[in-house]
Structure formats: structure tokens, C-alpha cells
Amino acid sequence: MRGADRPDGFPLAHRLMHWLVLVLCLVQVPTAWAIQRTHMAHLFMKPRPIDLFLHQVHAWSGWAILGLALAQLLLRFTYGRPAPVPGLSPLERMSAKAMHAALYAVLIALPITGTIAMYLTFRIAPVHSVLSWTLLVLVLLHACAALWHHFWRCDDVLWRMIRKAR
């Protein structure tokens, strides 16, 4: 099934990946603080083992996010996505497409820049940091849009990522 032929909701695999990416993004925040402590400790003393462990958690969860984002894109292009909810203006449809494209781009770019900073050159770390803040803004806008659809427009946009497809 593709495009308008799809049911109203997303398949279970897509919904699980969506929410798992969110959880892994939340893991990134405290583990990023450990990376900063690790780099500061290298200047003066030996890093704490817990910070080295959290550094690895940050890297591995970032790579998991990359894999999940690519898998979501593969599902999206292979199996399609639900048709837009009725009544959206062309501007709303264009905004939704742009938001999703930006989210995927940043979710893919962040692990790549983080890996480059970790293994090749730390010079890209400022780009990684800007992308992190960009992701925060995009996620907040994405969540606000979902809540706006749910509470203001009273349509099924939010429910399509929560419940089983009809």
C-alpha cells in the first residue's frame, strides 16, 4: 500500500521506531554532559570511568538513532505513509513536509558529525552542537504541531502515531 491507499495510521514498526528515536534522543542529553566532563578531565586529570561509559552510551545511542532514522525513511519510501488528514491547506501540507525533511536531515547529520568529532577531528564539534540545538527546536515545533492538531483542529494526526492503523 502506498500514499492514499494506506490506512489512517502508521504501521507498528514505524510507530515503535518513532517513539524509540525520541527516547534515544532524551538519552543523548545527560550523556552529552559526560562527554564535556571527559574532555575537560583530559586537560587536567584522568576522566572518571562513569563519564567514559556515558560517552560510549552517547555514541552508541547516536548510531542507533541514525539506523532508526534510515529505517524509517526506508519504510516511508517502500510502504508509503498515510494520506494527509482532510482539510489541510497547501501551506500546512508544505510545512509538514518541510518539518519532516528537516527532522530526518538533522537526525542523520547529528550522528555523522558526532562520529567525525569523536574519531577524526574535534573541529566539527561546533557544527554538532548547533545541530543539537536545531534538533531541539524542530522537536518542540513538531510536538507543538501534533498537539495543535489534536486539541485545536481535533483531527487524527497525533493518534496516527499512537494507535493501530485502521
N, C-alpha and C positions, 0 to 999 in steps of 0.2 A: 504494500500500500504506500502510496506517495501523496504528498501535498494534501489536497482537498479530499482525497479518498480515505485519509486516516481518520480514526475515531477522534473524539474531542480531547482526549488526554494523551500524555506521552507514555511510551511503554515502560514497564517496571525497570528495566535495565537503565534507561535514560534518567528516570526519576532518582534511582539509587545513586547513580554517578553524580547527578546534580547536587544532592544533599551531602554526599561524601566529599565532594570538592569543597563545599562550604566548611565542613568540619576540619578538613586538612588545612584550609586557609586560616582557620582560627588557631590551629596548632602552630602556624608559622609565626604568630605574634610573639609569644613568650620565648620561643626557641631563637628568634632573631635577636632578642636581648642577650641571650647566652653567647651568640656569635660576637657581639660587640664586646662583651666581657672577655671572651677568649682572645680577641685581638689586642685589647688593652693589656691583658695579663702577659702576653708575649713580649711586650715592651719592657716590663719590669720584673716579671717572675713567671713561674710555671703555671699554666692555666689549670683551673680546678677540673677534676675528672667529670663532674656533672655537667659543666659547661661544654666540655669536649663531646660528651654524649648528646647533649641537646643540639649541638652544632650538627652532628650526624642525623639526628631526628629531623632537623630543619631541611637538610639536603635531601634525605630520602622521601620526606613528605612532599617536598617540592617536585621531585621526579615523579611521584605518584600523581600529583596534580597534573603534570604535563601529560602523563599517559592517559589519565581520565579525560582531560580536555580533548586530546586527539581521538580517543574512543568515542566521545560524544559527537565530535564532528563527523566521524565515520558513520555513526548511526544516523545522524541528521541527513547526510548526503545519500546514504544507502537506503534507508527506510522512510525518509521524509520527516515531516513534522506536522502537527495538527494545523488545520487551516486557521487563519486569524479569526478571532471572535467577530461576530457580526457587528456592524455599526462603527468600526474604526475608520477614522478619517485617513486620507493618504499620508498626512503628516505623522499621525500616530503609527501607521504601519512602517513608514520610513524610519522613524525614531526607534522603534522596536528592533528593526533590522540592524541599524547602526549600533545600538546598545549591545546586541548580541555579538556582532562582529568585533566590537571593541573589547568586550569581556573575553572572548576566545583569544584575541590577539595578545592581550596582556597576560592571560593565564598561560599562554605558550611562551611569551617572551621572558616572563619572570624566572622560570627555572633555567632557561638557557643563559640569561645574564648572570644568574646566581652561580651556575656551574662554571662559567667563564671566570667569574670573580674568585671562585674557590680554587680552581685548578690552573688557570692560565695567567690572568693579570687582575689585580685588585682595582685597577684603574676604571673598570666598568662598574664598580660598586655604586657610584652616584646614580648611574642610569637605573640600576636595580632598585635603588631606594626610591627614585621618582616613580618608577613603575609600581612599586608597592603602594605608594600614596594614591596613585592613579587607580589602582585596583580598589582601594578602599572607597574612593568617590564613586566609581562605577557600581560597586556592590550596593552602596547606600542608595544610589539612584534606582537601581534595579529593584531593590526591596521596596522602596517608596512607590515605584510604579506598580508593583504587584499589589501592594496594599491599596493604592488608589483604585485599581481595577476592582478589587474585592469590595471595598467599602463605599466608593463614590459611584462607580459605574455599575456595580453589582453584577458583574459578569463572571465567567468561569476561568479567567486567566490564571489566577492563583491555584484554584482547585485542580487544574490540569497537571500541575507539577506535584500534587499531593496524593490524589486518589487514582484508582484504577481507571483506565480508559473505558469509555462506554462503547 
